[in-house]
């Protein structure tokens, strides 16, 4: 068990290190534009641009820049934006909670819909009930996020004016107001995500329901509810949890459209703004938070799975 945990932590740190290099070098290589030129202005002299490049450290070898940046990240210092003059950690403290909250709420909606429907579809695999569940869910998944978001806004502003707040409200300012501003975006993201969880739950449950121990439990007179939810679903949880962890990480990095539609000040909108201003310092910090969140979510799931699968716990 200890070997398993240490191995997962070590592999996660290794992946994060590789991603940090990809984020840093890709940010500098794929996005055109010189921050020094943008700060100095189009009419600035070459001498002034060179002076700013020196102040920002852009005149040093790219590898040296990366190592200095990485050392700062390890110390919790992502640097200072040359455009806003703000510490990147200050900006992240404002943006990250918005995206995390939206991802968590969206995942809750998706799980509450996807897992029960997946269990029902698995129990009646191949029947009209199974088909009547899967076809609508597939259609929901095929609808782009901006369409579901737009439909949700139209319905909310027409029928739910007292329940939905179009202006983002922080949780610390008003918990109820925060929920009113976040629940609709969460539904807009969670409903199209539910088919993925439903399909994974269905596939995992079908495999487990054909295992000998399930038939043995039924022969021994246990109730269908106990067999389904007490034995089969628990045995099917490891791959479902792994997929949920992957989905959570993907949601955090894929909320851009919804954050734009609902005017939420999250990481997705922040990344677009950083790209537009060529703010590499802020962009690197935002991308690292997304990468770290994705890896952390999957690591947490990997550490929880042994509690459900004794075969892993024995390693």
Secondary structure as a PSIPRED ss2 file (coil, helix, strand):
# PSIPRED VFORMAT (PSIPRED V4.0)

   1 X C   1.000  0.000  0.000
   2 X H   0.000  1.000  0.000
   3 X H   0.000  1.000  0.000
   4 X H   0.000  1.000  0.000
   5 X H   0.000  1.000  0.000
   6 X H   0.000  1.000  0.000
   7 X H   0.000  1.000  0.000
   8 X H   0.000  1.000  0.000
   9 X H   0.000  1.000  0.000
  10 X H   0.000  1.000  0.000
  11 X H   0.000  1.000  0.000
  12 X H   0.000  1.000  0.000
  13 X H   0.000  1.000  0.000
  14 X H   0.000  1.000  0.000
  15 X H   0.000  1.000  0.000
  16 X H   0.000  1.000  0.000
  17 X H   0.000  1.000  0.000
  18 X H   0.000  1.000  0.000
  19 X H   0.000  1.000  0.000
  20 X H   0.000  1.000  0.000
  21 X H   0.000  1.000  0.000
  22 X H   0.000  1.000  0.000
  23 X H   0.000  1.000  0.000
  24 X H   0.000  1.000  0.000
  25 X H   0.000  1.000  0.000
  26 X H   0.000  1.000  0.000
  27 X H   0.000  1.000  0.000
  28 X H   0.000  1.000  0.000
  29 X H   0.000  1.000  0.000
  30 X H   0.000  1.000  0.000
  31 X C   1.000  0.000  0.000
  32 X C   1.000  0.000  0.000
  33 X C   1.000  0.000  0.000
  34 X C   1.000  0.000  0.000
  35 X H   0.000  1.000  0.000
  36 X H   0.000  1.000  0.000
  37 X H   0.000  1.000  0.000
  38 X H   0.000  1.000  0.000
  39 X H   0.000  1.000  0.000
  40 X H   0.000  1.000  0.000
  41 X C   1.000  0.000  0.000
  42 X C   1.000  0.000  0.000
  43 X C   1.000  0.000  0.000
  44 X C   1.000  0.000  0.000
  45 X C   1.000  0.000  0.000
  46 X H   0.000  1.000  0.000
  47 X H   0.000  1.000  0.000
  48 X H   0.000  1.000  0.000
  49 X H   0.000  1.000  0.000
  50 X H   0.000  1.000  0.000
  51 X H   0.000  1.000  0.000
  52 X H   0.000  1.000  0.000
  53 X H   0.000  1.000  0.000
  54 X H   0.000  1.000  0.000
  55 X H   0.000  1.000  0.000
  56 X H   0.000  1.000  0.000
  57 X C   1.000  0.000  0.000
  58 X C   1.000  0.000  0.000
  59 X C   1.000  0.000  0.000
  60 X C   1.000  0.000  0.000
  61 X C   1.000  0.000  0.000
  62 X H   0.000  1.000  0.000
  63 X H   0.000  1.000  0.000
  64 X H   0.000  1.000  0.000
  65 X H   0.000  1.000  0.000
  66 X H   0.000  1.000  0.000
  67 X H   0.000  1.000  0.000
  68 X H   0.000  1.000  0.000
  69 X H   0.000  1.000  0.000
  70 X H   0.000  1.000  0.000
  71 X H   0.000  1.000  0.000
  72 X H   0.000  1.000  0.000
  73 X H   0.000  1.000  0.000
  74 X H   0.000  1.000  0.000
  75 X C   1.000  0.000  0.000
  76 X C   1.000  0.000  0.000
  77 X C   1.000  0.000  0.000
  78 X C   1.000  0.000  0.000
  79 X C   1.000  0.000  0.000
  80 X E   0.000  0.000  1.000
  81 X C   1.000  0.000  0.000
  82 X C   1.000  0.000  0.000
  83 X C   1.000  0.000  0.000
  84 X C   1.000  0.000  0.000
  85 X C   1.000  0.000  0.000
  86 X C   1.000  0.000  0.000
  87 X E   0.000  0.000  1.000
  88 X H   0.000  1.000  0.000
  89 X H   0.000  1.000  0.000
  90 X H   0.000  1.000  0.000
  91 X H   0.000  1.000  0.000
  92 X H   0.000  1.000  0.000
  93 X H   0.000  1.000  0.000
  94 X H   0.000  1.000  0.000
  95 X H   0.000  1.000  0.000
  96 X H   0.000  1.000  0.000
  97 X H   0.000  1.000  0.000
  98 X H   0.000  1.000  0.000
  99 X H   0.000  1.000  0.000
 100 X H   0.000  1.000  0.000
 101 X H   0.000  1.000  0.000
 102 X H   0.000  1.000  0.000
 103 X H   0.000  1.000  0.000
 104 X H   0.000  1.000  0.000
 105 X H   0.000  1.000  0.000
 106 X H   0.000  1.000  0.000
 107 X H   0.000  1.000  0.000
 108 X H   0.000  1.000  0.000
 109 X H   0.000  1.000  0.000
 110 X H   0.000  1.000  0.000
 111 X H   0.000  1.000  0.000
 112 X H   0.000  1.000  0.000
 113 X H   0.000  1.000  0.000
 114 X H   0.000  1.000  0.000
 115 X H   0.000  1.000  0.000
 116 X H   0.000  1.000  0.000
 117 X H   0.000  1.000  0.000
 118 X H   0.000  1.000  0.000
 119 X H   0.000  1.000  0.000
 120 X H   0.000  1.000  0.000
 121 X H   0.000  1.000  0.000
 122 X H   0.000  1.000  0.000
 123 X H   0.000  1.000  0.000
 124 X C   1.000  0.000  0.000
 125 X C   1.000  0.000  0.000
 126 X C   1.000  0.000  0.000
 127 X C   1.000  0.000  0.000
 128 X H   0.000  1.000  0.000
 129 X H   0.000  1.000  0.000
 130 X H   0.000  1.000  0.000
 131 X H   0.000  1.000  0.000
 132 X H   0.000  1.000  0.000
 133 X H   0.000  1.000  0.000
 134 X H   0.000  1.000  0.000
 135 X H   0.000  1.000  0.000
 136 X H   0.000  1.000  0.000
 137 X H   0.000  1.000  0.000
 138 X H   0.000  1.000  0.000
 139 X H   0.000  1.000  0.000
 140 X H   0.000  1.000  0.000
 141 X H   0.000  1.000  0.000
 142 X H   0.000  1.000  0.000
 143 X C   1.000  0.000  0.000
 144 X C   1.000  0.000  0.000
 145 X H   0.000  1.000  0.000
 146 X H   0.000  1.000  0.000
 147 X H   0.000  1.000  0.000
 148 X H   0.000  1.000  0.000
 149 X H   0.000  1.000  0.000
 150 X H   0.000  1.000  0.000
 151 X H   0.000  1.000  0.000
 152 X H   0.000  1.000  0.000
 153 X H   0.000  1.000  0.000
 154 X H   0.000  1.000  0.000
 155 X H   0.000  1.000  0.000
 156 X H   0.000  1.000  0.000
 157 X H   0.000  1.000  0.000
 158 X H   0.000  1.000  0.000
 159 X H   0.000  1.000  0.000
 160 X C   1.000  0.000  0.000
 161 X C   1.000  0.000  0.000
 162 X C   1.000  0.000  0.000
 163 X C   1.000  0.000  0.000
 164 X C   1.000  0.000  0.000
 165 X C   1.000  0.000  0.000
 166 X C   1.000  0.000  0.000
 167 X C   1.000  0.000  0.000
 168 X C   1.000  0.000  0.000
 169 X C   1.000  0.000  0.000
 170 X C   1.000  0.000  0.000
 171 X C   1.000  0.000  0.000
 172 X C   1.000  0.000  0.000
 173 X C   1.000  0.000  0.000
 174 X C   1.000  0.000  0.000
 175 X H   0.000  1.000  0.000
 176 X H   0.000  1.000  0.000
 177 X H   0.000  1.000  0.000
 178 X H   0.000  1.000  0.000
 179 X H   0.000  1.000  0.000
 180 X H   0.000  1.000  0.000
 181 X H   0.000  1.000  0.000
 182 X H   0.000  1.000  0.000
 183 X H   0.000  1.000  0.000
 184 X H   0.000  1.000  0.000
 185 X H   0.000  1.000  0.000
 186 X H   0.000  1.000  0.000
 187 X H   0.000  1.000  0.000
 188 X H   0.000  1.000  0.000
 189 X H   0.000  1.000  0.000
 190 X H   0.000  1.000  0.000
 191 X H   0.000  1.000  0.000
 192 X H   0.000  1.000  0.000
 193 X H   0.000  1.000  0.000
 194 X H   0.000  1.000  0.000
 195 X H   0.000  1.000  0.000
 196 X H   0.000  1.000  0.000
 197 X H   0.000  1.000  0.000
 198 X H   0.000  1.000  0.000
 199 X H   0.000  1.000  0.000
 200 X H   0.000  1.000  0.000
 201 X H   0.000  1.000  0.000
 202 X H   0.000  1.000  0.000
 203 X H   0.000  1.000  0.000
 204 X H   0.000  1.000  0.000
 205 X H   0.000  1.000  0.000
 206 X H   0.000  1.000  0.000
 207 X H   0.000  1.000  0.000
 208 X H   0.000  1.000  0.000
 209 X H   0.000  1.000  0.000
 210 X C   1.000  0.000  0.000
 211 X C   1.000  0.000  0.000
 212 X H   0.000  1.000  0.000
 213 X H   0.000  1.000  0.000
 214 X H   0.000  1.000  0.000
 215 X H   0.000  1.000  0.000
 216 X H   0.000  1.000  0.000
 217 X H   0.000  1.000  0.000
 218 X H   0.000  1.000  0.000
 219 X H   0.000  1.000  0.000
 220 X C   1.000  0.000  0.000
 221 X C   1.000  0.000  0.000
 222 X C   1.000  0.000  0.000
 223 X C   1.000  0.000  0.000
 224 X H   0.000  1.000  0.000
 225 X H   0.000  1.000  0.000
 226 X H   0.000  1.000  0.000
 227 X H   0.000  1.000  0.000
 228 X H   0.000  1.000  0.000
 229 X H   0.000  1.000  0.000
 230 X H   0.000  1.000  0.000
 231 X H   0.000  1.000  0.000
 232 X H   0.000  1.000  0.000
 233 X H   0.000  1.000  0.000
 234 X H   0.000  1.000  0.000
 235 X H   0.000  1.000  0.000
 236 X H   0.000  1.000  0.000
 237 X H   0.000  1.000  0.000
 238 X H   0.000  1.000  0.000
 239 X H   0.000  1.000  0.000
 240 X H   0.000  1.000  0.000
 241 X H   0.000  1.000  0.000
 242 X H   0.000  1.000  0.000
 243 X H   0.000  1.000  0.000
 244 X H   0.000  1.000  0.000
 245 X H   0.000  1.000  0.000
 246 X H   0.000  1.000  0.000
 247 X H   0.000  1.000  0.000
 248 X H   0.000  1.000  0.000
 249 X H   0.000  1.000  0.000
 250 X H   0.000  1.000  0.000
 251 X H   0.000  1.000  0.000
 252 X H   0.000  1.000  0.000
 253 X H   0.000  1.000  0.000
 254 X C   1.000  0.000  0.000
 255 X C   1.000  0.000  0.000
 256 X H   0.000  1.000  0.000
 257 X H   0.000  1.000  0.000
 258 X H   0.000  1.000  0.000
 259 X H   0.000  1.000  0.000
 260 X H   0.000  1.000  0.000
 261 X H   0.000  1.000  0.000
 262 X C   1.000  0.000  0.000
 263 X C   1.000  0.000  0.000
 264 X C   1.000  0.000  0.000
 265 X C   1.000  0.000  0.000
 266 X C   1.000  0.000  0.000
 267 X H   0.000  1.000  0.000
 268 X H   0.000  1.000  0.000
 269 X H   0.000  1.000  0.000
 270 X H   0.000  1.000  0.000
 271 X H   0.000  1.000  0.000
 272 X H   0.000  1.000  0.000
 273 X H   0.000  1.000  0.000
 274 X H   0.000  1.000  0.000
 275 X H   0.000  1.000  0.000
 276 X H   0.000  1.000  0.000
 277 X H   0.000  1.000  0.000
 278 X C   1.000  0.000  0.000
 279 X C   1.000  0.000  0.000
 280 X H   0.000  1.000  0.000
 281 X H   0.000  1.000  0.000
 282 X H   0.000  1.000  0.000
 283 X H   0.000  1.000  0.000
 284 X H   0.000  1.000  0.000
 285 X H   0.000  1.000  0.000
 286 X H   0.000  1.000  0.000
 287 X H   0.000  1.000  0.000
 288 X H   0.000  1.000  0.000
 289 X H   0.000  1.000  0.000
 290 X H   0.000  1.000  0.000
 291 X H   0.000  1.000  0.000
 292 X H   0.000  1.000  0.000
 293 X H   0.000  1.000  0.000
 294 X H   0.000  1.000  0.000
 295 X H   0.000  1.000  0.000
 296 X H   0.000  1.000  0.000
 297 X H   0.000  1.000  0.000
 298 X H   0.000  1.000  0.000
 299 X H   0.000  1.000  0.000
 300 X H   0.000  1.000  0.000
 301 X H   0.000  1.000  0.000
 302 X H   0.000  1.000  0.000
 303 X H   0.000  1.000  0.000
 304 X H   0.000  1.000  0.000
 305 X H   0.000  1.000  0.000
 306 X H   0.000  1.000  0.000
 307 X H   0.000  1.000  0.000
 308 X H   0.000  1.000  0.000
 309 X C   1.000  0.000  0.000
 310 X H   0.000  1.000  0.000
 311 X H   0.000  1.000  0.000
 312 X H   0.000  1.000  0.000
 313 X H   0.000  1.000  0.000
 314 X C   1.000  0.000  0.000
 315 X C   1.000  0.000  0.000
